[in-house]
Amino acid sequence: MFTATDRHCSRGGCLWDGTFRSDNGAIVQDEVTYDGHGIDHVGDRVRAEVVKGSSDAYGRHSDALLESILFSIGGVVCLVWWEVLRRRRAVSGG
C-alpha cells in the first residue's frame, strides 16, 4: 500500500512521494516515488508494488512497472553482450 505525502510536477507530469507498506506490514519503505493512477491528494492510499531494491512504486498491473522491468532486463542483456564481445576480442588478440 502506498500513502502519498508530497507531489512534485514537471513538464512530463506529476509524481507522488510517500511511504510504501507491504500487505503483511513486514516491509515499510519511506521516500518512495509513485508512478500511477488513483492519487489526487496528500494522504490518499493506493495498492502498489515496489521493485526490490528500488525506491519506485507502481500501481498494480501498471504499464510503467512492466516498462521498468523490461528496461532493466534490456540493460542486463546489453552488459552481458558487451562482456562477451570484450572477452572474444581478448582471446583472439584483437
N, C-alpha and C positions, 0 to 999 in steps of 0.2 A: 504494500500500500504506500503510495506517495502522498505526502502532505505538502502543499505549496506554502512557502514562506516569503518569496520575493519574485518579482517578474522583471526581466530585462529584455528590451526590444532593440532591434536594429533594422536595417533595410530588408533583411532576409526574413523578418518575422519576430515573434516573441517566444522566449523560452522561460520556463519557471525553475527557480531554485527551491530546494526544500529537503525534506527528510524521507528516506525510504525505510520501511519496516516490513520484514518478511511476514507471511501469513501466520507462522507459528511464533513470531516475535523473537526468534533466535538471532536474526540479523537486523541491526539498526545501523543505518549509514546516513550521516549528515552531509551537507554540502553536495547534494545530488542535483543534477540538471535534468529536467523532464522535457521530452520532446513528444508531444502527443495532444490528444483532444480531451475535453472534459473538465478543464480547469478554467474558471472565469475570475476567481478572486483568491486572495491570500486566505489560507485555511481550508480551501477545497481539497478533497481527497479523491484519488482515483486508484484503481487496481493497476499496478505497474510491475515491470520486471527490470532488474538491473543485471547487466552483463558482468560476470565475475571479474573483479579487478578493475572495474570501470566506475566512473562517477556519473554515468549517464543512465537515466531511467527512461523506459519506453512504455507506452500503453500496450496492454496485451494485444497480440496479433497486429502489431504496428508495422507498417511498411518500413519505417525508419529503423526498427530493430533488425529486420531482415537485411536491409541495406548495410547496416553496420557490420553484421556478421559476414555477409558476402565480401565486403570491402576488406575486412580483417583476413579472411581466408585468401583472398586475392593477393594481399601483401605478403603473406607467408609463402605462397606459391612462387611469387617473384623472387623472394630472398633465396629460396631453395634452388630455383633455376639458376640464379646468379652464381651461387656457390658451386653448383655442378659445372658450369661453364669455366669458372675460375680454376677449379681443380683439373679439368681436362686440359686447359692450356698449360698448367704447371707440369703435368705428366708428359705432354707432348713436346715440351720445351719451347712453346710458342708464346 
